[in-house]
Amino acid sequence: MPKILVVLPIHNEERTLADILRRVAPHCDGMILVNDASTDGCRAILDRFSKGKREVYRIDLQRNRGMAGALEEGFLKVLELARKGRVGPDDLVVTLDADGQHKPEYIPRLVAHLRAKRADVALTRRDFSLYPLYKVLGNRFLTFTNSILSGMEYRDVESGMRALKVRTLPTILRYYTGMKYSCAQEIALISARSGFRIDNDFQVEIAYYRPGTTLLDGFIVLGMSLLAFLRWRFRWTAKDPVNVPWEGSSMVRGKGRAHRGT
């Protein structure tokens, strides 16, 4: 059975954080907690939770990097563990938000779904029943544009809950810019264009709708998607290659269309 590591970006989530940590823990083999310069009580909650736990890795960022930057730091920590032989290419990384929107109880089912579909990446799609119409329309537009740029027919690319094989991370990070909320679009586009097997059929219910993103954020996401496509198309690497112990995984290049998990 593959190991499951949960990467949890955290920014001022003291209201929900302790409950989310408690509910995530039974469903994974390790946790990477990225405190994105929180100014509330998150640090104290993380101190209590991580004390004495060997498989809980804590990252405290000194300045706010946004969701995309926090995820990047978490992915880099996963690859550091890979270099030490603690995780392998077919182990799994699960990401979700710390604000309570995503139910941690979905983790085992999402992992089982990825394995059943023989996918490298499983992006969840949300039930939008709690979302206002303008958010639904905005999501459809961003998903449509990403489908064109990625060559993959997506149904929802903006969900923060996803599962990825560790082998995908070196390639994703090679072309990843990571600005504010651009992470979902960039992960979907780069992994598809790099030829990994993608699944976007696992539907999740959102516990509640949390407003926060703006129209400007939407334009930033769209711009970062275009930039990620150009980086992949012209091999403009955003980062230096990340060395990992398995041969060739950091050199996977997009030479064909994405494959849906089957």
N, C-alpha and C positions, 0 to 999 in steps of 0.2 A: 504493500500500500504506500502511495506517495505521502510525504510529509505535507502538512498544510500550514503555511505561514500567513497570518493576517497582518496586513499593513493598515494602520489606522491613523489618518491625519486628524489632528486635534487643534482646534482654535476656539478658545473661550466657550467650552462645552461643559462647564461644571454642573449644569442642571441635569444632564443626561449621562455624563461620562462614567460614573461609578457603575450605573446599571448596565451600560453597554459593555464595559469591561467584564463584568460578572457573567453576562450572557454569551459573550464571544468565547471566553476561556475554554469551556468544555468541548468546543468544536474545532480546535486547532492544536497543533504541536508547538507553536511558538507565535509570539506577537511582537511586532515592531511598532512602537508607539512614537509617533512624530509630533511632538509638542511644538506647534507653529507659533512660537512667541506669544502664548496665551498670557493675558493680564488678569485673569480671574483666579479662581481656586483650583484650576486644573493641575498645576504643579504639585500641590499637596495631595490630591487624589492619586496622581501617578506615583508619588513617593510611597504612599501606603500600599498601592496595588503591586508595584514592581519589587518591593523589598523581599529579598530572599528567593526570588524566582529566577532560575537559571535561563529559561527559554523566553524571557521577556526582555526585549532590547529597547532601550530608551534613547531617543534623540531629542535634544532641546535646542531648537533654533533660536538664535539671538535676535533675528529680525523676521518679520512676517513674510513668508514666501508665497502664500496663497496655496490653494488646494493642489495645484499642479507642481509647485516647488516642493511641497511636503511629500507628495507621492514620489517624486524623483529621489529625495533623500532616503525614503523607505526602500525603494528599489535598489539603490546603491548599497544599502546595508545587506539586502538579500544576496547580492553578488559578492560582497565581502565574505559572507558566510559560505558561499559556493567556493570561493578561492581557498577557504580553510577546510573544505571537504565536509561541511556541516549539512549542506543541501546539494541535491543533484539536479540535472537538467529537467527531469520529469516530475520533480516536486512542484507543488502548487503555491501560488500567491493569491490570496483573496483580499480585495479591497472593499471597504464600505465606509460610510460617513459615521462620525461619532455623535451626530446630533439626534439620533433616534429615528430618523426616517426609514432606515433599512433594518429589517429584523434579522438579528444574528442567527436565528433559528433556521434561516434559509441556507446557511453555509453547507451543511451536509448534502442537501438536495442539489445545490448548485454544483458541488464537486462531483456528485454522482452523475449529474446531467452532462457535464463536460466529458467525463470518462465514457459515458454511453455513446455520446456523439463523436468520440475520438477527436475532439477538438484540442487545439492549442490555447485558444482564448474563448471564453464564454462571457459575453456581455449580457447582462440582464436587461429586460425591457419592462417598463413600469406600467402599472394600471394607473391611468391618468384621471380616474374618477374624482379625485380631490383637487385637481389642478384647474385654475381659471383658464378660460378659452384662449387668452392671449399667450399663456405659457405653452399650451398645447400646440398652437399654431407656430410659435417660435421654435419649439422642439422639432416639429415636422419639417420646417424649413432647414434647420441645421442638419437634421438627419438626411434630408434629400441632397443637400450640397455635399455632405460627406460621402454619401453613396456614389455620387458622380466622381468625386476626387479619388475615392479608394477603389472603385471598381467592384464594390461589394454592396449588395442590396440590404441595407440595414433597416431595422424597424424602430430602433431607439438607441442612439449613440451617447446620450447624455447621462445615463444612469451611472451613479458612482459605485455601484456594486458589481464586481466582476471577478472572474477567476482566470489566472494565466499560468501557463507552465513557466518555470524559471528560465527555460531555454529561450523564451521570447524576449527577455529583458535586455540583453546586450544590444540587440538590433533595435528595439524600441528606443533605447536611450541614445543610440547613435544619431538619430534624426530628431530627437525630442527637444523642444524649446522650453516648454513648461512655464506658461504665464497665466497667472490667476486661475481661471477655470478651464483652461484649454486642454487639460489632461485627457478628458474623455474623448474628445475629437481626435487628438493626436495619437492616442493609443489605438483607437479604432482604425485610423487611416494607415499608420505605419505598419501595424501588424498585418493588415489586409494586403497592402502593397508588397510586403516582404514575403508573401506566399504562405503565411501560417493559416492553419485551418481555424475558421471563425464560426461561432454559433451565436445567434442573437434571438433565440426563441424562448429562453427561460423567463417567464413572466413573474414579477414580484409585486405584491401590494405594498404601497407606501403608507406608513403608519400615520403620517400627517404631512400636509403641505407646508413648507417653510419658504416664505418669500426671502429674497436677498439679492439675486442676480438682477442686473439692470440691462437696458437696451445697449448701453456701452459695452457691458460684458459680452453680450451677444456678438457685437462687431469684433471685439478682441478675439473671441473664440473662432469666428469665421476667418479672420486674418491669420491666426496661428495655424489653422487648417491649411490654408493656401501655402503658408511658409513650409509646413511639414511636407506637403506634396512636392514643392520645389526642391526641398532638401533631398527627398528620396529620388526624385526624377533625375537630378543632376549630381547626385552623390555628394552634396554639400553636407558633410557630417557636422552636426552641432557639437558633438563631444568627441574626445579621443576614444578609441576603442577600449572597451573594458575587458581585460584578460580574465578568462575563466578556464577551469581545468579541463573541460571537455572540448575536444578538437572541433574547430570550425563553427561553433555556435555563434561567436561574435562576428562572423563573416557572412551570415545569411543575408542575401540581397534580394530585392524584389525583382524577379525576372519573369513573373507571370501573374495571373489573376489570383485573387483570394479564393480559397476553397471553403465552402460551407461545411460545418460539421454534419456528418451523415449518420 
